[in-house]
Amino acid sequence: KEMAIKNSKFLKLEDGETSPVVKLIECKAVPQQRDPEKETFRYTLEMVDGSKKFLESTSNGLLRKMADVMNKKIQIYREGEGPETRYDVLLAE
């Protein structure tokens, strides 16, 4: 499982989990994989080792929070499951 997580192009967070420190380097709207008629927001994150991972969310709340931290080091906290998912964005020291 750890190998699959490490090699994934996407940052996956479980309920109650906080990401490692990442740097937000891009945000753009892309078609949803399940329903290409709808859009989702794709965040490009630079990991500590320089690799890049993506986080996708349709949350406007997350979009507003991410708009304030472009090119900054952050941690992302996930709470909830499915449509009840909420994210918090924390500035990293």
Backbone torsions as a table, in degrees:
resi	resn	phi	psi	omega
1	LYS	NA	-44.1	179.9
2	GLU	-59.9	-39.8	179.3
3	MET	-63.0	-42.7	179.8
4	ALA	-63.8	-42.2	178.5
5	ILE	-64.3	-45.5	-178.3
6	LYS	-63.4	-38.4	-176.8
7	ASN	-87.1	-5.7	-179.9
8	SER	-69.7	146.6	175.2
9	LYS	-77.5	-13.6	-175.1
10	PHE	-111.0	143.4	173.6
11	LEU	-83.7	118.3	-180.0
12	LYS	-109.9	127.7	177.6
13	LEU	-120.7	136.2	175.9
14	GLU	-87.7	165.9	175.7
15	ASP	-55.2	126.1	178.7
16	GLY	84.6	4.5	-176.4
17	GLU	-97.8	145.1	176.0
18	THR	-112.8	136.6	-179.5
19	SER	-70.7	162.1	167.4
20	PRO	-66.8	172.4	177.2
21	VAL	-66.2	129.0	179.3
22	VAL	-133.8	164.8	175.3
23	LYS	-117.3	124.4	178.4
24	LEU	-77.3	118.4	-177.3
25	ILE	-114.9	-13.1	178.2
26	GLU	-162.9	149.8	173.4
27	CYS	-140.0	129.4	176.6
28	LYS	-150.4	156.2	176.7
29	ALA	-85.3	134.0	178.8
30	VAL	-135.6	157.8	176.6
31	PRO	-63.6	141.7	175.9
32	GLN	-66.7	144.0	179.9
33	GLN	-66.6	-40.3	-177.1
34	ARG	-78.5	-29.2	-178.6
35	ASP	-142.5	87.9	-175.7
36	PRO	-59.8	-12.0	176.6
37	GLU	-72.5	-22.2	-177.8
38	LYS	-106.8	158.2	-179.9
39	GLU	-107.4	153.3	171.8
40	THR	-131.2	162.9	177.7
41	PHE	-98.4	128.9	177.9
42	ARG	-109.3	121.5	178.4
43	TYR	-102.4	128.4	175.8
44	THR	-96.7	123.6	-175.7
45	LEU	-117.2	135.0	175.2
46	GLU	-96.6	122.6	-179.7
47	MET	-79.9	167.4	-179.3
48	VAL	-56.7	-35.8	-178.1
49	ASP	-82.0	3.7	178.6
50	GLY	92.7	-11.5	178.2
51	SER	-72.7	163.1	-179.2
52	LYS	-116.1	140.0	175.1
53	LYS	-132.6	158.2	179.7
54	PHE	-111.3	149.3	169.9
55	LEU	-127.4	128.2	178.5
56	GLU	-115.7	138.5	178.9
57	SER	-157.5	145.7	174.4
58	THR	-92.2	2.7	-174.3
59	SER	-70.8	119.4	173.9
60	ASN	-69.6	-30.8	177.3
61	GLY	-62.6	-43.8	177.4
62	LEU	-65.2	-39.9	178.5
63	LEU	-58.0	-44.7	179.2
64	ARG	-62.5	-42.1	-179.8
65	LYS	-66.9	-42.1	-178.1
66	MET	-68.4	-29.0	180.0
67	ALA	-60.8	-27.3	-178.5
68	ASP	-86.3	-7.2	-173.1
69	VAL	-125.3	21.6	178.3
70	MET	-57.4	133.4	180.0
71	ASN	63.3	22.6	176.4
72	LYS	-115.2	157.2	176.4
73	LYS	-83.5	128.3	-174.3
74	ILE	-139.3	169.5	166.5
75	GLN	-127.9	144.5	-178.4
76	ILE	-114.0	128.2	179.9
77	TYR	-110.3	131.9	178.8
78	ARG	-110.7	135.8	175.6
79	GLU	-135.1	130.3	176.7
80	GLY	100.7	173.7	-178.2
81	GLU	-128.3	150.5	174.8
82	GLY	53.2	-134.0	-177.6
83	PRO	-68.4	-11.4	178.5
84	GLU	-89.1	2.6	-177.5
85	THR	-66.6	134.4	175.2
86	ARG	-129.4	144.3	178.1
87	TYR	-118.4	147.5	170.8
88	ASP	-124.9	145.0	-178.3
89	VAL	-116.4	123.8	-176.7
90	LEU	-115.6	130.6	175.2
91	LEU	-69.5	135.2	179.2
92	ALA	-93.9	147.5	178.9
93	GLU	-74.6	NA	NA
